[in-house]
Each structure stands twice: as structure tokens, then as C-alpha cells.
Amino acid sequence: MSKSHDHHDHPHGSEHHEHTQAKQSPAPVNVTNELDDAGSKALSDALKSSFLIVKFVMVGLLDLFFASGLFTVPSQQKAIILRFGKPVGTGAEQLLGAGLHWSFPYPIDEIVKIPIGEIQRITSSIGWYATTPEMEATKTEQPPGPSLNPMVDGYTITADGNVIHVRITTSYRIADPLSYVLNFVNASNVVQHLVDSALIHVSSQFKVDEALTQNKVGFQEKLMTRIRQEVETKGLGITIEQGEVQIIPPRYLKGSFDQAFSADIERRKTNEVARAYASRVLSTASGEANSILNNASTDRTRLVQAVAAEASYFKNQLPHYEANKELFMTRLQTEAFGRALTNVQDKIFLPRRNDGKPRELRLQLGREPKVPGVPQPIQP
């Protein structure tokens, strides 16, 4: 009976439940539609607001993107725009002058600024010992060891197989910016390697004494010439201004080199003194020789003139001699005696006798001397 009762009651309950749902279902459907409409509208409004914000953000980012492409080139520089690694423009247009310019931001464009108005410096320390500028400035360098350490100490080898330390600081200006930037990935590194190579090459051309003392200026000139030739050959587009060269012997051999330098200085001083003395002696001898030659030339001229005058005189007297030989001889004797006996008090001339016999001459010896101012008696 209970099952039958349940069986009869169940359909009745089901019908009643279905009838209730059928009666109440229209109301929930209307609420859901309204909620869906409100949600869709809210979502649409939210999307519109989001899209507007995104639009403003995108516009701002775009403006910022283009604004970031502005750049300024200073007055002492030039600039080149590389777009995907290639220069923008052709010829001289590739080079931008001073002022405000624009390009696409990186990584589309890359700006390369070139300091054409500045002096660039390259220091080659490939031949220098281990040190730093700070240590050199404060004089806190490590003392030299017993020998060079090839792991840290640089050096160059001279033509006679000796070792020296050489360092050069080269200054240059960029003369052709396009060649400097476009022909080389890193032109400053090329200049560095070029200077290092020139330093080693020129060191091998000089002996150690020439590089350190005897021809230090020639070493520097040859080094600068070599650097300029290499720069021109490679087309770096730079102009070498000057170079400061330092050359020293190995520090651990400084004492030995100092002694050698002192001996060389002493040798030079001795040679200079010897040369000065030789020059003085040669100058004196040359002066004396010139004086002797001049006197001899004067004596020769005077003697030649005297002989010429005597010859002319004898030639002029020849007709008189031939006309009257006795008279001519007597006259010459008289003139000769007159010249020879100029200061003789008494002059006695004994002419030859006509018969050829000699005349007798008697002189009174021991006569009283004449008293000045007193008349002398007349001799009989």
C-alpha cells in the first residue's frame, strides 16, 4: 500500500512541479537579458576607454620615438648617419655639420660623431717597461729587477742587437672624416698598430749608441717620417702633427750605461780639446807660413827690381865706359871712396903715377887732436 501510495503521489507531485516552473519561468529570462545588456554596454565602454588610452599611449610613444631621433653636432665635430650600417647620403652630403639634426633612433640609425677640430693622441708603449701614468707622476715605480720580464716589460731591439726602451706619443688631426670612419671599423686602433709597427721598425735601423745619444734627433725624425708614410699609404684620412719620443736604456743596466755615457762625454771633451789645439796650431802655422811667403814674395820683388835697376844702370853706363875707360874707372873709384869714407876725417887720394910706379905715402902718427874752436896751425 505504501508503494502504491508513493506511485500515485509521485506523478501528482511532478505535475505540480512542472506546472510551477512553467508558471514562474518568464520572470528570470527578462532579468538575465537586462543583465547581459548592461554587461555588454559596460564592457563596450571599458573597451572604448582602453582603446582610447592605448591610442594616446601609442601616439605618445610614437612622438617619443621620433623625438628621440633629434641630436646636436657641436661646432668642433662632424657627424655621419649610418642606416643599418650604411652611410646616409652620397659624397659630401654624408657629412653633417654643426647644428640640430634628426635621424631614426637606434637600431635603425646610428650616429657617428667625428671630432675634426680636436687633437687626438696615441701613445705607443709597446717598447716601454711595465708602469702606469699614476706611478710615473707620483714616482712610485717599482725598482728594476735583475733582468727584463718579457711578460710585462716591453722593449725594442736595435741594429747591433741591444735592447732599449722606447715610447712615443703621437698627436694627429682628422683631415678626411669620411675615410677615417667609413674605410676602417676602428681607425684609432689602426693608428695605434701603425705607430707600434713603426717604432719596432725604426729601432732596428739604429745602433744603441746612435738611438740613445749620438743621433737621437735622427731617430725621432726617421720615426715620424715612417709614421707619416704609413698613414698616407693606408689612406687613414689624418694628419700627423708631432710626436714626443722617449728613449732610455734598460733600467737594470742604467749604471753601466751611465758609466759608458760618462766615458763617451770625456772622450768627446778630449777630442774637442785636441781639435781646438790642432786648429790653433794649424792656424798659427798657417799664419806664419803666409807671413814667410809674403816676405819672400816681397824680397823677391825687391831683389828683382834692384837687379833690373842695376842692369839698366850698367846698360846706360856702357857707352861712357867704352868712350873713356880710364876716366870712367876714376869716376867710379871716386864715387865709391866717397860713399865708403863718408865719416872719415882725413881723405887722401893717391892717383896712379903716369909711369906706373906706386906712390909713397907717409903719415904722421900720434898727432895732437884738434881742439874745437881753436884755429889749427898750417902745416908746412
Backbone hydrogen bonds in HBPLUS format (Angstrom, degrees):
<---DONOR---> <-ACCEPTOR-->    atom                        ^
c    i                          cat <-CA-CA->   ^        H-A-AA   ^      H-
h    n   atom  resd res      DA  || num        DHA   H-A  angle D-A-AA Bond
n    s   type  num  typ     dist DA aas  dist angle  dist       angle   num
A0005-HIS N   A0001-MET O   2.88 MM   4  5.98 151.4  1.97 141.3 149.6     1
A0006-ASP N   A0002-SER O   2.83 MM   4  6.07 157.4  1.88 147.7 154.5     2
A0007-HIS N   A0003-LYS O   2.77 MM   4  5.94 154.5  1.83 148.3 155.7     3
A0008-HIS N   A0004-SER O   2.94 MM   4  6.08 153.4  2.01 143.4 149.9     4
A0009-ASP N   A0005-HIS O   2.83 MM   4  5.99 150.3  1.92 144.1 153.4     5
A0010-HIS N   A0006-ASP O   3.00 MM   4  6.02 151.4  2.09 150.3 155.8     6
A0013-GLY N   A0009-ASP O   2.90 MM   4  6.21 152.1  1.98 149.9 158.5     7
A0014-SER N   A0010-HIS O   2.90 MM   4  6.11 157.0  1.95 150.2 156.3     8
A0015-GLU N   A0011-PRO O   2.95 MM   4  6.05 167.3  1.96 151.6 154.6     9
A0016-HIS N   A0012-HIS O   3.02 MM   4  6.18 152.4  2.10 140.8 149.0    10
A0017-HIS N   A0013-GLY O   2.95 MM   4  6.17 148.8  2.04 144.2 152.4    11
A0018-GLU N   A0014-SER O   2.92 MM   4  6.12 165.6  1.94 156.2 159.6    12
A0019-HIS N   A0015-GLU O   2.90 MM   4  5.92 152.6  1.97 141.9 150.2    13
A0020-THR N   A0016-HIS O   2.98 MM   4  6.17 141.9  2.13 135.2 145.1    14
A0021-GLN N   A0017-HIS O   2.92 MM   4  6.23 161.7  1.95 150.5 155.0    15
A0022-ALA N   A0018-GLU O   2.91 MM   4  5.99 163.6  1.94 148.0 153.1    16
A0023-LYS N   A0019-HIS O   3.05 MM   4  6.03 131.8  2.29 127.6 140.1    17
A0024-GLN N   A0020-THR O   2.93 MM   4  6.16 144.1  2.06 145.1 154.3    18
A0025-SER N   A0021-GLN O   2.96 MM   4  5.75 139.2  2.13 158.7 162.6    19
A0032-THR N   A0028-PRO O   3.23 MM   4  6.42 160.5  2.27 152.3 156.8    20
A0033-ASN N   A0029-VAL O   3.32 MM   4  6.48 159.9  2.36 145.5 150.3    21
A0034-GLU N   A0030-ASN O   3.18 MM   4  6.38 157.1  2.23 143.1 149.1    22
A0035-LEU N   A0031-VAL O   2.91 MM   4  6.19 156.1  1.97 148.2 155.4    23
A0036-ASP N   A0032-THR O   2.82 MM   4  6.04 159.3  1.86 151.5 157.4    24
A0037-ASP N   A0033-ASN O   2.91 MM   4  6.12 160.1  1.95 147.5 152.8    25
A0038-ALA N   A0034-GLU O   2.96 MM   4  6.20 159.1  2.00 147.8 153.3    26
A0039-GLY N   A0035-LEU O   2.88 MM   4  6.10 160.8  1.92 152.9 158.1    27
A0040-SER N   A0036-ASP O   2.91 MM   4  6.05 163.0  1.94 151.3 156.1    28
A0041-LYS N   A0037-ASP O   2.97 MM   4  6.14 157.0  2.02 144.5 151.1    29
A0042-ALA N   A0038-ALA O   2.89 MM   4  6.10 159.4  1.93 147.0 153.0    30
A0043-LEU N   A0039-GLY O   2.77 MM   4  5.96 160.1  1.81 150.7 156.7    31
A0044-SER N   A0040-SER O   2.79 MM   4  5.94 155.0  1.85 144.7 152.2    32
A0045-ASP N   A0041-LYS O   2.84 MM   4  6.08 157.9  1.89 147.9 154.1    33
A0046-ALA N   A0042-ALA O   2.79 MM   4  6.02 154.8  1.86 144.9 152.8    34
A0047-LEU N   A0043-LEU O   2.75 MM   4  5.98 156.6  1.81 148.1 154.8    35
A0048-LYS N   A0044-SER O   2.86 MM   4  6.06 158.2  1.91 146.8 153.1    36
A0049-SER N   A0045-ASP O   2.89 MM   4  6.15 159.8  1.93 147.6 153.0    37
A0050-SER N   A0046-ALA O   2.77 MM   4  6.00 156.0  1.83 146.1 153.8    38
A0051-PHE N   A0047-LEU O   2.69 MM   4  5.88 165.0  1.71 153.2 157.6    39
A0052-LEU N   A0048-LYS O   2.89 MM   4  6.06 150.2  1.98 143.0 151.5    40
A0053-ILE N   A0049-SER O   2.87 MM   4  6.14 157.5  1.92 147.6 153.7    41
A0054-VAL N   A0050-SER O   2.74 MM   4  5.98 165.5  1.76 154.8 159.6    42
A0055-LYS N   A0051-PHE O   2.79 MM   4  5.89 147.7  1.90 138.3 147.9    43
A0056-PHE N   A0052-LEU O   2.88 MM   4  6.20 159.9  1.92 147.9 152.5    44
A0057-VAL N   A0053-ILE O   2.77 MM   4  6.04 160.4  1.80 152.0 158.5    45
A0058-MET N   A0054-VAL O   2.75 MM   4  5.91 159.4  1.80 149.0 154.8    46
A0059-VAL N   A0055-LYS O   2.83 MM   4  6.07 160.3  1.87 149.6 155.3    47
A0060-GLY N   A0056-PHE O   2.78 MM   4  5.99 158.3  1.82 148.3 154.9    48
A0061-LEU N   A0057-VAL O   2.74 MM   4  5.97 159.3  1.78 150.8 157.0    49
A0062-LEU N   A0058-MET O   2.76 MM   4  5.93 152.5  1.84 144.7 153.1    50
A0063-ASP N   A0059-VAL O   2.82 MM   4  6.06 158.6  1.86 147.8 153.7    51
A0064-LEU N   A0060-GLY O   2.77 MM   4  5.98 159.1  1.81 147.2 154.0    52
A0065-PHE N   A0061-LEU O   2.70 MM   4  5.84 146.2  1.81 140.4 150.7    53
A0066-PHE N   A0062-LEU O   2.96 MM   4  6.26 162.0  2.00 151.1 154.2    54
A0067-ALA N   A0063-ASP O   2.75 MM   4  5.90 154.8  1.81 148.6 157.1    55
A0068-SER N   A0064-LEU O   2.89 MM   4  5.94 141.7  2.04 140.4 148.9    56
A0069-GLY N   A0066-PHE O   3.11 MM   3  5.42 155.6  2.17 105.0 112.7    57
A0070-LEU N   A0067-ALA O   3.18 MM   3  5.77 171.2  2.19 117.1 119.6    58
A0103-SER N   A0069-GLY O   2.93 MM  34  4.82 143.4  2.07 117.2 128.8    59
A0071-PHE N   A0101-HIS O   2.85 MM  30  5.44 160.8  1.89 152.4 153.9    60
A0101-HIS N   A0071-PHE O   2.79 MM  30  5.44 169.8  1.80 172.3 174.3    61
A0073-VAL N   A0099-GLY O   2.81 MM  26  5.23 164.2  1.83 151.1 155.7    62
A0099-GLY N   A0073-VAL O   2.97 MM  26  5.23 156.3  2.03 137.5 141.7    63
A0077-GLN N   A0074-PRO O   3.22 MM   3  5.44 159.6  2.26 113.7 114.2    64
A0117-GLY N   A0076-GLN O   3.05 MM  41  4.73 162.0  2.09 146.9 141.5    65
A0078-LYS N   A0114-ILE O   2.88 MM  36  5.07 153.4  1.95 141.3 149.8    66
A0114-ILE N   A0078-LYS O   2.60 MM  36  5.07 171.0  1.61 156.6 158.3    67
A0079-ALA N   A0096-LEU O   3.04 MM  17  4.95 150.0  2.13 133.7 140.7    68
A0096-LEU N   A0079-ALA O   2.77 MM  17  4.95 173.3  1.77 157.3 157.9    69
A0080-ILE N   A0112-VAL O   2.89 MM  32  5.22 147.0  2.00 139.8 150.6    70
A0112-VAL N   A0080-ILE O   2.94 MM  32  5.22 164.2  1.97 155.5 160.3    71
A0088-VAL N   A0081-ILE O   2.85 MM   7  5.62 144.1  1.98 164.0 168.5    72
A0082-LEU N   A0110-GLU O   2.81 MM  28  4.97 172.2  1.82 152.6 155.2    73
A0110-GLU N   A0082-LEU O   2.73 MM  28  4.97 139.5  1.89 134.6 148.2    74
A0083-ARG N   A0086-LYS O   2.67 MM   3  5.19 150.6  1.75 159.5 149.0    75
A0086-LYS N   A0083-ARG O   3.18 MM   3  5.19 167.8  2.19 105.6 109.1    76
A0084-PHE N   A0108-ILE O   2.94 MM  24  5.73 145.6  2.06 164.4 173.7    77
A0093-GLU N   A0090-THR O   3.09 MM   3  5.48 141.9  2.24 140.8 134.8    78
A0094-GLN N   A0091-GLY O   3.22 MM   3  5.91 160.9  2.26 114.6 119.8    79
A0095-LEU N   A0092-ALA O   3.17 MM   3  5.68 157.5  2.22 112.0 118.2    80
A0108-ILE N   A0105-PRO O   3.00 MM   3  5.97 133.2  2.23 138.8 139.1    81
A0109-ASP N   A0105-PRO O   3.36 MM   4  5.67 161.8  2.39 113.9 118.3    82
A0116-ILE N   A0114-ILE O   2.92 MM   2  5.73 125.9  2.22 113.1  97.0    83
A0118-GLU N   A0115-PRO O   3.42 MM   3  5.54 162.0  2.46 103.9 109.1    84
A0120-GLN N   A0172-TYR O   2.81 MM  52  5.27 161.6  1.84 171.3 166.0    85
A0172-TYR N   A0120-GLN O   2.81 MM  52  5.27 153.2  1.89 147.3 155.5    86
A0122-ILE N   A0170-THR O   2.79 MM  48  5.19 158.5  1.83 152.7 160.2    87
A0170-THR N   A0122-ILE O   2.75 MM  48  5.19 161.1  1.79 161.6 156.9    88
A0124-SER N   A0168-ILE O   2.86 MM  44  5.47 165.4  1.88 165.8 167.7    89
A0168-ILE N   A0124-SER O   3.43 MM  44  5.47 156.1  2.50 138.0 144.2    90
A0128-TRP N   A0125-SER O   3.12 MM   3  4.94 168.0  2.14 108.2 108.4    91
A0166-VAL N   A0127-GLY O   2.89 MM  39  4.96 141.1  2.04 117.1 125.4    92
A0154-GLY N   A0128-TRP O   2.78 MM  26  4.68 143.2  1.91 133.4 134.2    93
A0136-GLU N   A0132-THR O   3.00 MM   4  6.29 156.0  2.05 154.2 161.3    94
A0137-ALA N   A0133-PRO O   2.87 MM   4  6.04 156.1  1.93 146.5 153.1    95
A0138-THR N   A0134-GLU O   2.99 MM   4  6.16 158.9  2.03 149.6 154.7    96
A0139-LYS N   A0135-MET O   2.83 MM   4  5.56 108.7  2.35 131.1 147.0    97
A0140-THR N   A0135-MET O   2.91 MM   5  4.92 155.5  1.97 139.3 146.0    98
A0152-VAL N   A0149-ASN O   3.02 MM   3  5.84 150.3  2.11 126.4 132.5    99
A0153-ASP N   A0149-ASN O   2.72 MM   4  5.38 167.7  1.74 173.9 170.0   100
A0156-THR N   A0164-ILE O   3.03 MM   8  5.66 161.0  2.07 161.7 166.8   101
A0164-ILE N   A0156-THR O   3.11 MM   8  5.66 160.5  2.15 155.9 161.1   102
A0158-THR N   A0162-ASN O   2.87 MM   4  5.29 161.0  1.90 146.6 153.2   103
A0161-GLY N   A0158-THR O   3.15 MM   3  5.30 159.1  2.19 112.5 112.8   104
A0159-ALA N   A0206-PHE O   2.77 MM  47  5.22 172.0  1.78 133.0 134.7   105
A0165-HIS N   A0248-ILE O   2.91 MM  83  5.33 174.0  1.91 172.4 171.4   106
A0248-ILE N   A0165-HIS O   3.00 MM  83  5.33 161.3  2.04 151.0 156.8   107
A0167-ARG N   A0246-GLN O   2.93 MM  79  5.19 152.2  2.01 147.6 153.9   108
A0246-GLN N   A0167-ARG O   2.79 MM  79  5.19 159.4  1.83 159.5 164.9   109
A0169-THR N   A0244-GLU O   3.01 MM  75  5.21 151.7  2.09 136.0 144.4   110
A0244-GLU N   A0169-THR O   2.99 MM  75  5.21 159.3  2.04 137.3 142.4   111
A0171-SER N   A0242-GLN O   3.02 MM  71  5.67 169.9  2.03 165.0 166.9   112
A0241-GLU N   A0171-SER O   2.84 MM  70  5.52 159.2  1.88 142.1 147.6   113
A0173-ARG N   A0239-THR O   2.95 MM  66  5.26 155.3  2.02 142.9 149.6   114
A0239-THR N   A0173-ARG O   2.79 MM  66  5.26 155.9  1.85 152.7 160.2   115
A0175-ALA N   A0237-GLY O   2.85 MM  62  5.45 133.2  2.07 129.4 142.4   116
A0176-ASP N   A0237-GLY O   2.81 MM  61  4.40 169.1  1.82 133.3 131.1   117
A0180-TYR N   A0176-ASP O   3.03 MM   4  6.21 162.6  2.07 156.0 161.7   118
A0181-VAL N   A0177-PRO O   2.98 MM   4  6.11 150.8  2.07 149.5 155.1   119
A0182-LEU N   A0178-LEU O   2.78 MM   4  5.61 159.3  1.82 150.9 157.5   120
A0183-ASN N   A0179-SER O   3.21 MM   4  5.21 151.7  2.29 122.7 130.0   121
A0189-ASN N   A0186-ASN O   3.16 MM   3  5.58 128.0  2.44 106.1 118.1   122
A0190-VAL N   A0186-ASN O   3.31 MM   4  6.73 147.3  2.43 142.8 152.1   123
A0190-VAL N   A0187-ALA O   3.04 MM   3  4.95 118.1  2.43  92.7 108.5   124
A0191-VAL N   A0187-ALA O   2.94 MM   4  6.30 155.6  2.00 153.2 159.4   125
A0192-GLN N   A0188-SER O   2.98 MM   4  6.23 153.5  2.05 142.1 149.5   126
A0193-HIS N   A0189-ASN O   2.99 MM   4  6.25 164.8  2.01 150.4 153.0   127
A0194-LEU N   A0190-VAL O   2.89 MM   4  6.03 153.9  1.96 147.0 155.1   128
A0195-VAL N   A0191-VAL O   2.94 MM   4  6.15 161.2  1.98 153.1 156.6   129
A0196-ASP N   A0192-GLN O   3.03 MM   4  6.25 161.7  2.06 150.2 155.5   130
A0197-SER N   A0193-HIS O   2.96 MM   4  6.11 161.8  1.99 147.9 152.6   131
A0198-ALA N   A0194-LEU O   2.99 MM   4  6.21 159.1  2.03 148.2 153.9   132
A0199-LEU N   A0195-VAL O   2.97 MM   4  6.13 151.6  2.05 147.3 154.8   133
A0200-ILE N   A0196-ASP O   3.18 MM   4  6.50 159.1  2.23 151.2 155.2   134
A0201-HIS N   A0197-SER O   2.98 MM   4  6.16 161.9  2.02 150.8 156.4   135
A0202-VAL N   A0198-ALA O   2.95 MM   4  6.01 172.5  1.96 152.0 153.8   136
A0203-SER N   A0199-LEU O   3.16 MM   4  6.17 155.1  2.23 139.8 146.8   137
A0204-SER N   A0200-ILE O   3.33 MM   4  6.51 145.0  2.46 140.2 147.7   138
A0204-SER N   A0201-HIS O   3.21 MM   3  5.42 128.5  2.49  98.6 111.0   139
A0205-GLN N   A0202-VAL O   2.95 MM   3  5.16 157.9  2.00 108.5 115.7   140
A0206-PHE N   A0203-SER O   3.43 MM   3  5.69 166.5  2.45 108.5 112.1   141
A0211-ALA N   A0207-LYS O   2.93 MM   4  6.20 162.8  1.96 159.4 164.1   142
A0212-LEU N   A0208-VAL O   2.99 MM   4  6.08 156.7  2.05 149.4 155.3   143
A0213-THR N   A0209-ASP O   2.95 MM   4  5.70 161.5  1.98 142.2 148.0   144
A0214-GLN N   A0209-ASP O   2.91 MM   5  5.96 150.2  2.00 146.2 148.3   145
A0215-ASN N   A0210-GLU O   2.77 MM   5  4.56 148.3  1.87 120.5 127.4   146
A0219-PHE N   A0215-ASN O   3.02 MM   4  6.31 148.4  2.12 145.7 154.3   147
A0220-GLN N   A0216-LYS O   3.15 MM   4  6.47 160.0  2.20 146.4 150.4   148
A0221-GLU N   A0217-VAL O   2.94 MM   4  6.20 163.0  1.97 153.7 158.5   149
A0222-LYS N   A0218-GLY O   2.96 MM   4  6.06 162.4  1.99 147.1 151.8   150
A0223-LEU N   A0219-PHE O   2.99 MM   4  6.16 152.2  2.07 145.2 153.3   151
A0224-MET N   A0220-GLN O   2.99 MM   4  6.23 163.6  2.01 153.5 156.9   152
A0225-THR N   A0221-GLU O   2.95 MM   4  6.11 156.4  2.01 147.0 154.0   153
A0226-ARG N   A0222-LYS O   2.95 MM   4  6.10 157.0  2.00 144.0 150.0   154
A0227-ILE N   A0223-LEU O   3.03 MM   4  6.31 158.8  2.07 149.4 154.7   155
A0228-ARG N   A0224-MET O   3.00 MM   4  6.22 165.2  2.02 151.1 154.7   156
A0229-GLN N   A0225-THR O   2.98 MM   4  6.18 157.9  2.02 150.0 156.1   157
A0230-GLU N   A0226-ARG O   3.05 MM   4  6.29 160.5  2.09 150.6 155.2   158
A0231-VAL N   A0227-ILE O   2.95 MM   4  6.18 157.5  2.01 151.6 158.1   159
A0232-GLU N   A0228-ARG O   2.99 MM   4  6.18 160.4  2.03 148.7 153.5   160
A0233-THR N   A0229-GLN O   2.90 MM   4  6.08 157.2  1.96 147.8 154.7   161
A0234-LYS N   A0230-GLU O   3.02 MM   4  6.12 162.4  2.05 150.3 153.7   162
A0235-GLY N   A0231-VAL O   3.08 MM   4  6.06 121.9  2.43 135.6 149.2   163
A0236-LEU N   A0231-VAL O   3.38 MM   5  5.72 165.3  2.41 151.8 155.9   164
A0235-GLY N   A0232-GLU O   3.35 MM   3  5.16 143.1  2.50  92.9 103.2   165
A0253-LEU N   A0250-PRO O   2.95 MM   3  5.44 154.5  2.02 114.8 123.1   166
A0254-LYS N   A0251-ARG O   3.20 MM   3  5.03 163.8  2.22 108.4 108.3   167
A0257-PHE N   A0253-LEU O   2.98 MM   4  6.24 163.8  2.01 158.5 163.6   168
A0258-ASP N   A0254-LYS O   2.80 MM   4  5.98 152.6  1.88 149.0 157.1   169
A0259-GLN N   A0255-GLY O   3.03 MM   4  6.30 156.2  2.09 147.0 152.4   170
A0260-ALA N   A0256-SER O   2.99 MM   4  6.26 156.6  2.05 145.5 152.3   171
A0261-PHE N   A0257-PHE O   2.75 MM   4  5.99 154.0  1.82 149.0 156.7   172
A0262-SER N   A0258-ASP O   2.86 MM   4  6.09 156.7  1.91 147.8 154.0   173
A0263-ALA N   A0259-GLN O   2.92 MM   4  6.16 162.2  1.96 148.9 153.6   174
A0264-ASP N   A0260-ALA O   2.86 MM   4  6.05 152.0  1.93 143.5 152.0   175
A0265-ILE N   A0261-PHE O   2.79 MM   4  6.05 153.9  1.86 148.9 156.1   176
A0266-GLU N   A0262-SER O   2.87 MM   4  6.12 159.3  1.91 150.2 155.8   177
A0267-ARG N   A0263-ALA O   2.84 MM   4  6.03 152.4  1.91 143.8 152.1   178
A0268-ARG N   A0264-ASP O   2.88 MM   4  6.12 154.0  1.95 145.2 152.2   179
A0269-LYS N   A0265-ILE O   2.89 MM   4  6.17 156.8  1.94 148.4 154.8   180
A0270-THR N   A0266-GLU O   2.91 MM   4  6.13 164.7  1.94 150.6 154.5   181
A0271-ASN N   A0267-ARG O   2.87 MM   4  6.08 160.0  1.91 147.9 154.0   182
A0272-GLU N   A0268-ARG O   2.78 MM   4  5.99 152.8  1.86 146.7 154.8   183
A0273-VAL N   A0269-LYS O   2.85 MM   4  6.14 157.5  1.90 152.1 157.9   184
A0274-ALA N   A0270-THR O   2.85 MM   4  6.07 162.3  1.88 150.3 155.6   185
A0275-ARG N   A0271-ASN O   2.75 MM   4  5.93 156.8  1.81 145.9 153.1   186
A0276-ALA N   A0272-GLU O   2.81 MM   4  6.00 154.6  1.87 144.5 151.9   187
A0277-TYR N   A0273-VAL O   2.84 MM   4  6.10 160.2  1.88 150.4 155.7   188
A0278-ALA N   A0274-ALA O   2.78 MM   4  5.97 164.6  1.80 150.8 155.8   189
A0279-SER N   A0275-ARG O   2.78 MM   4  5.89 155.2  1.84 144.7 152.3   190
A0280-ARG N   A0276-ALA O   2.82 MM   4  6.05 152.7  1.90 144.1 151.9   191
A0281-VAL N   A0277-TYR O   2.81 MM   4  6.08 166.9  1.83 157.7 160.7   192
A0282-LEU N   A0278-ALA O   2.82 MM   4  5.90 164.2  1.84 148.5 153.9   193
A0283-SER N   A0279-SER O   2.81 MM   4  5.89 148.9  1.91 139.2 148.5   194
A0284-THR N   A0280-ARG O   2.86 MM   4  6.13 160.2  1.90 150.0 155.0   195
A0285-ALA N   A0281-VAL O   2.79 MM   4  5.99 169.9  1.80 155.6 158.8   196
A0286-SER N   A0282-LEU O   2.77 MM   4  5.80 152.9  1.84 140.5 149.1   197
A0287-GLY N   A0283-SER O   2.84 MM   4  6.08 151.0  1.92 142.5 150.7   198
A0288-GLU N   A0284-THR O   2.83 MM   4  6.13 162.8  1.86 154.7 159.3   199
A0289-ALA N   A0285-ALA O   2.76 MM   4  5.91 160.1  1.80 148.2 154.7   200
A0290-ASN N   A0286-SER O   2.86 MM   4  6.01 157.1  1.91 143.6 150.2   201
A0291-SER N   A0287-GLY O   2.84 MM   4  6.09 152.7  1.91 145.5 153.7   202
A0292-ILE N   A0288-GLU O   2.82 MM   4  6.10 163.5  1.84 155.2 158.9   203
A0293-LEU N   A0289-ALA O   2.85 MM   4  6.03 163.9  1.87 150.3 155.4   204
A0294-ASN N   A0290-ASN O   2.80 MM   4  5.98 152.6  1.88 144.1 152.2   205
A0295-ASN N   A0291-SER O   2.82 MM   4  6.08 162.3  1.85 152.8 157.4   206
A0296-ALA N   A0292-ILE O   2.78 MM   4  5.95 163.0  1.80 151.5 157.0   207
A0297-SER N   A0293-LEU O   2.84 MM   4  5.96 153.8  1.91 141.3 149.2   208
A0298-THR N   A0294-ASN O   2.82 MM   4  6.08 150.7  1.90 143.9 152.5   209
A0299-ASP N   A0295-ASN O   2.71 MM   4  6.00 167.0  1.73 156.9 160.2   210
A0300-ARG N   A0296-ALA O   2.77 MM   4  5.89 159.5  1.81 147.0 153.7   211
A0301-THR N   A0297-SER O   2.91 MM   4  6.09 158.1  1.96 141.4 147.7   212
A0302-ARG N   A0298-THR O   2.81 MM   4  6.08 163.0  1.83 154.0 158.9   213
A0303-LEU N   A0299-ASP O   2.73 MM   4  5.88 166.5  1.75 155.1 159.0   214
A0304-VAL N   A0300-ARG O   2.84 MM   4  5.94 163.6  1.86 150.3 155.4   215
A0305-GLN N   A0301-THR O   2.90 MM   4  6.07 155.3  1.96 144.5 151.9   216
A0306-ALA N   A0302-ARG O   2.76 MM   4  6.03 154.9  1.82 148.0 155.7   217
A0307-VAL N   A0303-LEU O   2.77 MM   4  5.98 169.4  1.79 155.6 158.5   218
A0308-ALA N   A0304-VAL O   2.83 MM   4  5.93 154.1  1.90 141.2 149.5   219
A0309-ALA N   A0305-GLN O   2.78 MM   4  6.01 149.0  1.87 142.6 151.5   220
A0310-GLU N   A0306-ALA O   2.78 MM   4  6.08 161.3  1.81 155.0 159.8   221
A0311-ALA N   A0307-VAL O   2.79 MM   4  5.95 161.9  1.82 149.1 154.8   222
A0312-SER N   A0308-ALA O   2.90 MM   4  6.07 154.9  1.96 141.1 148.4   223
A0313-TYR N   A0309-ALA O   2.77 MM   4  6.02 152.1  1.84 145.9 154.6   224
A0314-PHE N   A0310-GLU O   2.80 MM   4  6.05 172.3  1.80 160.0 160.8   225
A0315-LYS N   A0311-ALA O   2.88 MM   4  5.98 150.2  1.97 141.5 150.8   226
A0316-ASN N   A0312-SER O   2.92 MM   4  6.14 145.9  2.03 141.1 150.0   227
A0316-ASN N   A0313-TYR O   3.05 MM   3  5.08 117.9  2.45  93.7 109.1   228
A0317-GLN N   A0313-TYR O   2.86 MM   4  6.19 143.3  2.00 147.3 158.6   229
A0318-LEU N   A0314-PHE O   3.05 MM   4  6.07 126.5  2.35 140.7 151.6   230
A0321-TYR N   A0317-GLN O   3.04 MM   4  6.32 157.1  2.09 158.1 165.3   231
A0322-GLU N   A0318-LEU O   3.00 MM   4  6.18 163.3  2.03 155.9 160.1   232
A0323-ALA N   A0319-PRO O   3.03 MM   4  6.17 139.4  2.20 138.9 149.5   233
A0324-ASN N   A0320-HIS O   3.22 MM   4  6.45 161.6  2.25 151.4 153.3   234
A0328-PHE N   A0324-ASN O   3.01 MM   4  6.08 154.0  2.08 144.5 152.6   235
A0329-MET N   A0325-LYS O   2.86 MM   4  6.07 159.6  1.91 152.9 157.6   236
A0330-THR N   A0326-GLU O   2.91 MM   4  6.11 164.9  1.94 153.0 157.4   237
A0331-ARG N   A0327-LEU O   2.97 MM   4  6.10 161.6  2.00 146.8 151.8   238
A0332-LEU N   A0328-PHE O   3.00 MM   4  6.22 158.3  2.05 145.8 151.9   239
A0333-GLN N   A0329-MET O   2.85 MM   4  6.11 156.3  1.91 151.2 157.8   240
A0334-THR N   A0330-THR O   2.92 MM   4  6.13 162.7  1.95 151.8 156.5   241
A0335-GLU N   A0331-ARG O   2.97 MM   4  6.20 162.4  2.00 150.5 155.2   242
A0336-ALA N   A0332-LEU O   2.88 MM   4  6.06 154.2  1.94 144.9 152.6   243
A0337-PHE N   A0333-GLN O   2.80 MM   4  6.03 165.9  1.82 157.7 160.8   244
A0338-GLY N   A0334-THR O   2.92 MM   4  6.05 154.4  1.99 144.6 152.3   245
A0339-ARG N   A0335-GLU O   3.07 MM   4  6.30 148.7  2.17 142.2 149.5   246
A0340-ALA N   A0336-ALA O   2.91 MM   4  6.10 157.3  1.96 149.8 156.8   247
A0341-LEU N   A0337-PHE O   2.77 MM   4  5.68 158.3  1.81 153.0 157.4   248
A0356-GLY N   A0353-ARG O   3.16 MM   3  5.20 156.3  2.22  99.6 106.7   249
A0374-VAL N   A0371-VAL O   3.21 MM   3  5.70 164.6  2.24 135.3 136.3   250
